[in-house]
Amino acid sequence: MLGAVLWTAMPWVQRIALGTRPYVATAYDVVACAGWLLMVWGLVGFRSTFRAQYGRLGRVGVWTTGVGMALVAVVLARAVVAFVDAGFRAVPATGEDPAGLVVTITAFLGLGVTLTGAGVLGVALRRLEGPTFSASLLLVGAAVVPALVVGLRFLSLLPLALGMLVVRTPLVLVPFGVGWLALGRLVWTVSRHDRST
C-alpha cells in the first residue's frame, strides 16, 4: 500500500517542487523507484496469498504484471543510477541522451504490459471469495481508463484541453495507483485474517 502511494504521488510532488522542466533523474525518482519495488513486493504477496484460489487467469495476470513491472523497474533503476552518478543532484534533461528513445519505449511498453496484467488480475479477483469487489473493479479500471484515453486520442475524440492535461501529467496512471492500493489492502486484510485463524 505504501508503494502505491509513493509511486503515484511522486510525479505530482516533483511537478509541484520542480515545475514542468524535464529531468532525467531527481530524488523523487529514487522515492518512486522505492515505491515501485514495494509494489512488486505486493505482487509477490498477492501471489502467495491467493495462489491456490485465482486459477489460470490469475497466473496469467501475475506473470503479465510481473514482466511489465520488471521493465518499468529497469527504467526507474536507470534514473536512480543517474541521480547517484550526478552526486545526488537533479539531472536536467538536455536532449543528448542516446538511449532516450529506448528508455521511453521501454517505459511505455512496461506500463502497458503492467496495466494489462493488472486488468487481468482484476478479472481474476472476481473468482475469489471475500471482499474483492472494490480491488477488482479498480484494477480493471486501471487497465480500461488508459486504453480508453489512448483510443479516444487516436480517434481525435478527446478534447484538446483534456488531452493536454493527460499528456503533461501522470493523471492516467492514478487509477492504477488507487487499484494497487486496494489490492494491497485486500492482501493485508486476508493475510491478517489467515494468521489470526
C-alpha positions as protocol buffer text, in pm:
chain_id: "A"
residue {
  index: 1
  type: MET
  ca { x: 0 y: 0 z: 0 }
}
residue {
  index: 2
  type: LEU
  ca { x: 285 y: 235 z: 85 }
}
residue {
  index: 3
  type: GLY
  ca { x: 449 y: 160 z: -250 }
}
residue {
  index: 4
  type: ALA
  ca { x: 133 y: 255 z: -441 }
}
residue {
  index: 5
  type: VAL
  ca { x: 108 y: 584 z: -253 }
}
residue {
  index: 6
  type: LEU
  ca { x: 475 y: 670 z: -306 }
}
residue {
  index: 7
  type: TRP
  ca { x: 484 y: 577 z: -674 }
}
residue {
  index: 8
  type: THR
  ca { x: 157 y: 756 z: -754 }
}
residue {
  index: 9
  type: ALA
  ca { x: 238 y: 1070 z: -556 }
}
residue {
  index: 10
  type: MET
  ca { x: 600 y: 1132 z: -660 }
}
residue {
  index: 11
  type: PRO
  ca { x: 534 y: 1267 z: -1012 }
}
residue {
  index: 12
  type: TRP
  ca { x: 286 y: 1516 z: -863 }
}
residue {
  index: 13
  type: VAL
  ca { x: 523 y: 1617 z: -583 }
}
residue {
  index: 14
  type: GLN
  ca { x: 808 y: 1658 z: -834 }
}
residue {
  index: 15
  type: ARG
  ca { x: 586 y: 1875 z: -1052 }
}
residue {
  index: 16
  type: ILE
  ca { x: 497 y: 2096 z: -757 }
}
residue {
  index: 17
  type: ALA
  ca { x: 858 y: 2120 z: -635 }
}
residue {
  index: 18
  type: LEU
  ca { x: 1045 y: 2147 z: -966 }
}
residue {
  index: 19
  type: GLY
  ca { x: 786 y: 2272 z: -1214 }
}
residue {
  index: 20
  type: THR
  ca { x: 740 y: 2140 z: -1565 }
}
residue {
  index: 21
  type: ARG
  ca { x: 1106 y: 2139 z: -1671 }
}
residue {
  index: 22
  type: PRO
  ca { x: 1201 y: 1783 z: -1774 }
}
residue {
  index: 23
  type: TYR
  ca { x: 1454 y: 1591 z: -1567 }
}
residue {
  index: 24
  type: VAL
  ca { x: 1636 y: 1265 z: -1635 }
}
residue {
  index: 25
  type: ALA
  ca { x: 1670 y: 1191 z: -1264 }
}
residue {
  index: 26
  type: THR
  ca { x: 1576 y: 1352 z: -932 }
}
residue {
  index: 27
  type: ALA
  ca { x: 1540 y: 1250 z: -569 }
}
residue {
  index: 28
  type: TYR
  ca { x: 1171 y: 1200 z: -649 }
}
residue {
  index: 29
  type: ASP
  ca { x: 1267 y: 928 z: -896 }
}
residue {
  index: 30
  type: VAL
  ca { x: 1453 y: 750 z: -617 }
}
residue {
  index: 31
  type: VAL
  ca { x: 1142 y: 756 z: -397 }
}
residue {
  index: 32
  type: ALA
  ca { x: 924 y: 649 z: -693 }
}
residue {
  index: 33
  type: CYS
  ca { x: 1162 y: 358 z: -759 }
}
residue {
  index: 34
  type: ALA
  ca { x: 1141 y: 253 z: -394 }
}
residue {
  index: 35
  type: GLY
  ca { x: 760 y: 273 z: -419 }
}
residue {
  index: 36
  type: TRP
  ca { x: 763 y: 65 z: -736 }
}
residue {
  index: 37
  type: LEU
  ca { x: 979 y: -203 z: -574 }
}
residue {
  index: 38
  type: LEU
  ca { x: 734 y: -214 z: -283 }
}
residue {
  index: 39
  type: MET
  ca { x: 455 y: -262 z: -538 }
}
residue {
  index: 40
  type: VAL
  ca { x: 650 y: -552 z: -690 }
}
residue {
  index: 41
  type: TRP
  ca { x: 669 y: -696 z: -338 }
}
residue {
  index: 42
  type: GLY
  ca { x: 291 y: -650 z: -320 }
}
residue {
  index: 43
  type: LEU
  ca { x: 253 y: -860 z: -634 }
}
residue {
  index: 44
  type: VAL
  ca { x: 459 y: -1133 z: -464 }
}
residue {
  index: 45
  type: GLY
  ca { x: 232 y: -1100 z: -160 }
}
residue {
  index: 46
  type: PHE
  ca { x: -78 y: -1131 z: -379 }
}
residue {
  index: 47
  type: ARG
  ca { x: 64 y: -1442 z: -542 }
}
residue {
  index: 48
  type: SER
  ca { x: 150 y: -1609 z: -214 }
}
residue {
  index: 49
  type: THR
  ca { x: -182 y: -1515 z: -51 }
}
residue {
  index: 50
  type: PHE
  ca { x: -419 y: -1614 z: -332 }
}
residue {
  index: 51
  type: ARG
  ca { x: -218 y: -1862 z: -538 }
}
residue {
  index: 52
  type: ALA
  ca { x: -442 y: -2158 z: -455 }
}
residue {
  index: 53
  type: GLN
  ca { x: -758 y: -1967 z: -549 }
}
residue {
  index: 54
  type: TYR
  ca { x: -707 y: -1744 z: -851 }
}
residue {
  index: 55
  type: GLY
  ca { x: -668 y: -2014 z: -1120 }
}
residue {
  index: 56
  type: ARG
  ca { x: -516 y: -1993 z: -1466 }
}
residue {
  index: 57
  type: LEU
  ca { x: -639 y: -1639 z: -1533 }
}
residue {
  index: 58
  type: GLY
  ca { x: -479 y: -1519 z: -1211 }
}
residue {
  index: 59
  type: ARG
  ca { x: -150 y: -1683 z: -1309 }
}
residue {
  index: 60
  type: VAL
  ca { x: -157 y: -1504 z: -1644 }
}
residue {
  index: 61
  type: GLY
  ca { x: -229 y: -1176 z: -1465 }
}
residue {
  index: 62
  type: VAL
  ca { x: 52 y: -1225 z: -1214 }
}
residue {
  index: 63
  type: TRP
  ca { x: 311 y: -1311 z: -1480 }
}
residue {
  index: 64
  type: THR
  ca { x: 199 y: -1036 z: -1719 }
}
residue {
  index: 65
  type: THR
  ca { x: 206 y: -778 z: -1442 }
}
residue {
  index: 66
  type: GLY
  ca { x: 542 y: -908 z: -1323 }
}
residue {
  index: 67
  type: VAL
  ca { x: 701 y: -876 z: -1668 }
}
residue {
  index: 68
  type: GLY
  ca { x: 568 y: -522 z: -1707 }
}
residue {
  index: 69
  type: MET
  ca { x: 683 y: -428 z: -1359 }
}
residue {
  index: 70
  type: ALA
  ca { x: 1031 y: -563 z: -1433 }
}
residue {
  index: 71
  type: LEU
  ca { x: 1055 y: -341 z: -1743 }
}
residue {
  index: 72
  type: VAL
  ca { x: 944 y: -32 z: -1551 }
}
residue {
  index: 73
  type: ALA
  ca { x: 1185 y: -120 z: -1266 }
}
residue {
  index: 74
  type: VAL
  ca { x: 1474 y: -114 z: -1514 }
}
residue {
  index: 75
  type: VAL
  ca { x: 1376 y: 236 z: -1629 }
}
residue {
  index: 76
  type: LEU
  ca { x: 1337 y: 360 z: -1271 }
}
residue {
  index: 77
  type: ALA
  ca { x: 1667 y: 199 z: -1168 }
}
residue {
  index: 78
  type: ARG
  ca { x: 1838 y: 382 z: -1455 }
}
residue {
  index: 79
  type: ALA
  ca { x: 1710 y: 713 z: -1316 }
}
residue {
  index: 80
  type: VAL
  ca { x: 1837 y: 621 z: -969 }
}
residue {
  index: 81
  type: VAL
  ca { x: 2181 y: 537 z: -1110 }
}
residue {
  index: 82
  type: ALA
  ca { x: 2190 y: 870 z: -1299 }
}
residue {
  index: 83
  type: PHE
  ca { x: 2092 y: 1058 z: -982 }
}
residue {
  index: 84
  type: VAL
  ca { x: 2361 y: 886 z: -774 }
}
residue {
  index: 85
  type: ASP
  ca { x: 2618 y: 930 z: -1053 }
}
residue {
  index: 86
  type: ALA
  ca { x: 2545 y: 1306 z: -1058 }
}
residue {
  index: 87
  type: GLY
  ca { x: 2636 y: 1332 z: -690 }
}
residue {
  index: 88
  type: PHE
  ca { x: 2278 y: 1315 z: -560 }
}
residue {
  index: 89
  type: ARG
  ca { x: 2175 y: 1620 z: -763 }
}
residue {
  index: 90
  type: ALA
  ca { x: 1886 y: 1650 z: -1004 }
}
residue {
  index: 91
  type: VAL
  ca { x: 1986 y: 1580 z: -1365 }
}
residue {
  index: 92
  type: PRO
  ca { x: 1803 y: 1808 z: -1611 }
}
residue {
  index: 93
  type: ALA
  ca { x: 1708 y: 1660 z: -1949 }
}
residue {
  index: 94
  type: THR
  ca { x: 1934 y: 1806 z: -2218 }
}
residue {
  index: 95
  type: GLY
  ca { x: 1814 y: 1607 z: -2515 }
}
residue {
  index: 96
  type: GLU
  ca { x: 2158 y: 1446 z: -2556 }
}
residue {
  index: 97
  type: ASP
  ca { x: 2068 y: 1105 z: -2417 }
}
residue {
  index: 98
  type: PRO
  ca { x: 2144 y: 844 z: -2687 }
}
residue {
  index: 99
  type: ALA
  ca { x: 1935 y: 583 z: -2506 }
}
residue {
  index: 100
  type: GLY
  ca { x: 1643 y: 820 z: -2451 }
}
residue {
  index: 101
  type: LEU
  ca { x: 1418 y: 669 z: -2717 }
}
residue {
  index: 102
  type: VAL
  ca { x: 1486 y: 315 z: -2597 }
}
residue {
  index: 103
  type: VAL
  ca { x: 1413 y: 419 z: -2237 }
}
residue {
  index: 104
  type: THR
  ca { x: 1089 y: 588 z: -2341 }
}
residue {
  index: 105
  type: ILE
  ca { x: 974 y: 286 z: -2542 }
}
residue {
  index: 106
  type: THR
  ca { x: 1068 y: 53 z: -2253 }
}
residue {
  index: 107
  type: ALA
  ca { x: 875 y: 270 z: -2006 }
}
residue {
  index: 108
  type: PHE
  ca { x: 562 y: 279 z: -2223 }
}
residue {
  index: 109
  type: LEU
  ca { x: 584 y: -91 z: -2301 }
}
residue {
  index: 110
  type: GLY
  ca { x: 640 y: -177 z: -1934 }
}
residue {
  index: 111
  type: LEU
  ca { x: 348 y: 37 z: -1820 }
}
residue {
  index: 112
  type: GLY
  ca { x: 123 y: -103 z: -2093 }
}
residue {
  index: 113
  type: VAL
  ca { x: 205 y: -463 z: -2001 }
}
residue {
  index: 114
  type: THR
  ca { x: 169 y: -383 z: -1628 }
}
residue {
  index: 115
  type: LEU
  ca { x: -172 y: -222 z: -1679 }
}
residue {
  index: 116
  type: THR
  ca { x: -289 y: -511 z: -1896 }
}
residue {
  index: 117
  type: GLY
  ca { x: -176 y: -758 z: -1629 }
}
residue {
  index: 118
  type: ALA
  ca { x: -348 y: -552 z: -1360 }
}
residue {
  index: 119
  type: GLY
  ca { x: -672 y: -568 z: -1557 }
}
residue {
  index: 120
  type: VAL
  ca { x: -640 y: -945 z: -1585 }
}
residue {
  index: 121
  type: LEU
  ca { x: -575 y: -962 z: -1208 }
}
residue {
  index: 122
  type: GLY
  ca { x: -889 y: -757 z: -1155 }
}
residue {
  index: 123
  type: VAL
  ca { x: -1094 y: -1005 z: -1357 }
}
residue {
  index: 124
  type: ALA
  ca { x: -931 y: -1298 z: -1173 }
}
residue {
  index: 125
  type: LEU
  ca { x: -1021 y: -1141 z: -838 }
}
residue {
  index: 126
  type: ARG
  ca { x: -1389 y: -1174 z: -922 }
}
residue {
  index: 127
  type: ARG
  ca { x: -1350 y: -1552 z: -884 }
}
residue {
  index: 128
  type: LEU
  ca { x: -1227 y: -1525 z: -526 }
}
residue {
  index: 129
  type: GLU
  ca { x: -1433 y: -1529 z: -213 }
}
residue {
  index: 130
  type: GLY
  ca { x: -1438 y: -1236 z: 25 }
}
residue {
  index: 131
  type: PRO
  ca { x: -1429 y: -857 z: -14 }
}
residue {
  index: 132
  type: THR
  ca { x: -1264 y: -845 z: -356 }
}
residue {
  index: 133
  type: PHE
  ca { x: -1514 y: -627 z: -545 }
}
residue {
  index: 134
  type: SER
  ca { x: -1352 y: -284 z: -499 }
}
residue {
  index: 135
  type: ALA
  ca { x: -999 y: -408 z: -573 }
}
residue {
  index: 136
  type: SER
  ca { x: -1129 y: -598 z: -876 }
}
residue {
  index: 137
  type: LEU
  ca { x: -1319 y: -300 z: -1013 }
}
residue {
  index: 138
  type: LEU
  ca { x: -1031 y: -59 z: -957 }
}
residue {
  index: 139
  type: LEU
  ca { x: -775 y: -288 z: -1124 }
}
residue {
  index: 140
  type: VAL
  ca { x: -997 y: -341 z: -1426 }
}
residue {
  index: 141
  type: GLY
  ca { x: -1046 y: 37 z: -1439 }
}
residue {
  index: 142
  type: ALA
  ca { x: -668 y: 83 z: -1419 }
}
residue {
  index: 143
  type: ALA
  ca { x: -639 y: -106 z: -1747 }
}
residue {
  index: 144
  type: VAL
  ca { x: -950 y: 34 z: -1916 }
}
residue {
  index: 145
  type: VAL
  ca { x: -901 y: 406 z: -1844 }
}
residue {
  index: 146
  type: PRO
  ca { x: -560 y: 443 z: -2017 }
}
residue {
  index: 147
  type: ALA
  ca { x: -674 y: 227 z: -2308 }
}
residue {
  index: 148
  type: LEU
  ca { x: -985 y: 442 z: -2344 }
}
residue {
  index: 149
  type: VAL
  ca { x: -783 y: 765 z: -2328 }
}
residue {
  index: 150
  type: VAL
  ca { x: -532 y: 640 z: -2588 }
}
residue {
  index: 151
  type: GLY
  ca { x: -814 y: 516 z: -2812 }
}
residue {
  index: 152
  type: LEU
  ca { x: -1004 y: 845 z: -2789 }
}
residue {
  index: 153
  type: ARG
  ca { x: -685 y: 1043 z: -2854 }
}
residue {
  index: 154
  type: PHE
  ca { x: -603 y: 821 z: -3153 }
}
residue {
  index: 155
  type: LEU
  ca { x: -950 y: 883 z: -3295 }
}
residue {
  index: 156
  type: SER
  ca { x: -917 y: 1258 z: -3218 }
}
residue {
  index: 157
  type: LEU
  ca { x: -1229 y: 1237 z: -2998 }
}
residue {
  index: 158
  type: LEU
  ca { x: -1057 y: 1357 z: -2682 }
}
residue {
  index: 159
  type: PRO
  ca { x: -1096 y: 1734 z: -2629 }
}
residue {
  index: 160
  type: LEU
  ca { x: -763 y: 1913 z: -2670 }
}
residue {
  index: 161
  type: ALA
  ca { x: -761 y: 2060 z: -2318 }
}
residue {
  index: 162
  type: LEU
  ca { x: -820 y: 1718 z: -2162 }
}
residue {
  index: 163
  type: GLY
  ca { x: -564 y: 1560 z: -2395 }
}
residue {
  index: 164
  type: MET
  ca { x: -300 y: 1815 z: -2289 }
}
residue {
  index: 165
  type: LEU
  ca { x: -379 y: 1751 z: -1921 }
}
residue {
  index: 166
  type: VAL
  ca { x: -338 y: 1375 z: -1973 }
}
residue {
  index: 167
  type: VAL
  ca { x: -12 y: 1415 z: -2169 }
}
residue {
  index: 168
  type: ARG
  ca { x: 150 y: 1666 z: -1932 }
}
residue {
  index: 169
  type: THR
  ca { x: 57 y: 1490 z: -1608 }
}
residue {
  index: 170
  type: PRO
  ca { x: 51 y: 1129 z: -1485 }
}
residue {
  index: 171
  type: LEU
  ca { x: -327 y: 1158 z: -1440 }
}
residue {
  index: 172
  type: VAL
  ca { x: -398 y: 845 z: -1645 }
}
residue {
  index: 173
  type: LEU
  ca { x: -189 y: 633 z: -1402 }
}
residue {
  index: 174
  type: VAL
  ca { x: -379 y: 739 z: -1090 }
}
residue {
  index: 175
  type: PRO
  ca { x: -642 y: 462 z: -1132 }
}
residue {
  index: 176
  type: PHE
  ca { x: -360 y: 205 z: -1130 }
}
residue {
  index: 177
  type: GLY
  ca { x: -213 y: 351 z: -809 }
}
residue {
  index: 178
  type: VAL
  ca { x: -555 y: 350 z: -642 }
}
residue {
  index: 179
  type: GLY
  ca { x: -626 y: -3 z: -768 }
}
residue {
  index: 180
  type: TRP
  ca { x: -292 y: -127 z: -640 }
}
residue {
  index: 181
  type: LEU
  ca { x: -362 y: 38 z: -306 }
}
residue {
  index: 182
  type: ALA
  ca { x: -694 y: -152 z: -288 }
}
residue {
  index: 183
  type: LEU
  ca { x: -515 y: -475 z: -384 }
}
residue {
  index: 184
  type: GLY
  ca { x: -258 y: -418 z: -108 }
}
residue {
  index: 185
  type: ARG
  ca { x: -537 y: -357 z: 142 }
}
residue {
  index: 186
  type: LEU
  ca { x: -705 y: -681 z: 30 }
}
residue {
  index: 187
  type: VAL
  ca { x: -384 y: -883 z: 64 }
}
residue {
  index: 188
  type: TRP
  ca { x: -313 y: -729 z: 406 }
}
residue {
  index: 189
  type: THR
  ca { x: -670 y: -797 z: 529 }
}
residue {
  index: 190
  type: VAL
  ca { x: -679 y: -1158 z: 406 }
}
residue {
  index: 191
  type: SER
  ca { x: -330 y: -1245 z: 528 }
}
residue {
  index: 192
  type: ARG
  ca { x: -403 y: -1089 z: 869 }
}
residue {
  index: 193
  type: HIS
  ca { x: -729 y: -1286 z: 892 }
}
residue {
  index: 194
  type: ASP
  ca { x: -546 y: -1608 z: 794 }
}
residue {
  index: 195
  type: ARG
  ca { x: -284 y: -1554 z: 1065 }
}
residue {
  index: 196
  type: SER
  ca { x: -547 y: -1488 z: 1331 }
}
residue {
  index: 197
  type: THR
  ca { x: -738 y: -1806 z: 1243 }
}
